[in-house]
Amino acid sequence: MNPAEFSALLHAIDQMIQISGPRQAEYYRGYRLGIQFCRLGTLEESIHEHYRLNESYAASGDHYVDSYARGYRDGCKGVTPEP
C-alpha cells in the first residue's frame, strides 16, 4: 500500500468513527491505531500500554474496551476491519 492509499484508508476510518455507534466507533479507533503500528512501527503510547492492548479484555465486562482491543488486534494483523 502506497502512502496515498494509506492516507485514504485512515481518512475512511475517521469517517466510519464519526458515523458509527459507540461500540463500533471504538473498534475503528483501535483498528486505526493498530494499522498505524503495523504500517509505521510507531506508537503514541508506551510499549507497556501497547502490550496491554494486545491482551483479551472480554472478561472486563466493558464492551467498548473489548471492541477497541479487537480493533487494535485486527489492525496489527492487517485484516479488513469489521463492517
Stockholm file with secondary structure:
# STOCKHOLM 1.0

chainA/1-83         MNPAEFSALLHAIDQMIQISGPRQAEYYRGYRLGIQFCRLGTLEESIHEHYRLNESYAASGDHYVDSYARGYRDGCKGVTPEP
#=GR chainA/1-83 SS CCHHHHHHHHHHHHHHHHHSCHHHHHHHHHHHHHHHHHHHCCCSSCHHHHHHHTSCCGGGSCHHHHHHHHHHHHHHHTCCCCC
#=GC SS_cons        CCHHHHHHHHHHHHHHHHHSCHHHHHHHHHHHHHHHHHHHCCCSSCHHHHHHHTSCCGGGSCHHHHHHHHHHHHHHHTCCCCC
//
